[in-house]
Amino acid sequence: MRFELSSLEHQRYTEFQTKHKNCAIPSVEKLDSVQLIVIPTGIGNLVTCQCIECGAKEDITDFEELF
């Protein structure tokens, strides 16, 4: 299954990723410590970012795209 982020969701994802880039253990080199959780619904996708290091979550859904 393929999901595309809207430009607003992509911007929010990038901001979240930037805020959490220092959460990773310094001695362990990782490409990305942020995962996307996408929940398909009948009207669009709900999109949440989660930092796998500190556990912080943020809903980045572009509700304008849903309606």
C-alpha positions in Angstrom: 0.0 0.0 0.0 1.3 3.5 -0.8 0.5 6.7 1.0 1.4 10.2 0.0 1.7 13.1 2.4 0.2 16.4 1.6 2.6 19.4 1.5 1.4 20.4 5.0 1.8 16.9 6.4 5.3 16.8 4.9 6.2 20.1 6.5 4.9 18.9 9.9 6.8 15.6 9.5 10.0 17.5 8.7 9.6 19.8 11.7 8.9 16.8 14.0 11.9 15.0 12.6 14.1 18.0 13.2 12.9 18.4 16.8 13.7 14.7 17.6 17.0 14.2 15.7 18.9 14.4 18.9 16.9 11.8 20.7 18.9 8.9 19.3 21.8 7.5 21.3 24.9 9.4 20.0 27.0 6.2 19.7 24.4 4.5 17.5 24.2 5.9 13.9 20.6 5.7 12.6 19.1 7.0 9.5 15.8 8.0 11.0 14.3 7.6 14.5 10.8 8.8 13.5 8.1 6.5 12.2 4.9 7.4 10.5 1.6 5.8 11.6 -1.0 6.0 8.9 -4.6 4.9 9.6 -6.8 4.8 6.5 -10.4 5.9 6.9 -13.3 6.3 4.6 -12.6 10.0 4.1 -8.8 10.0 4.1 -5.7 9.1 6.1 -5.0 10.0 9.7 -1.2 10.5 10.0 0.8 10.5 13.3 4.6 10.8 13.8 6.3 8.9 16.6 9.9 9.2 17.8 11.0 5.7 18.5 13.7 6.9 20.9 11.6 9.1 23.3 8.1 7.9 22.4 6.7 11.4 21.6 3.8 11.4 19.2 2.2 14.2 17.1 -0.8 14.1 14.9 0.2 15.7 11.6 -3.0 15.0 9.7 -3.9 17.7 7.2 -7.7 18.0 8.0 -8.2 20.4 5.1 -7.3 17.6 2.7 -9.8 15.3 4.4 -12.8 17.5 3.8 
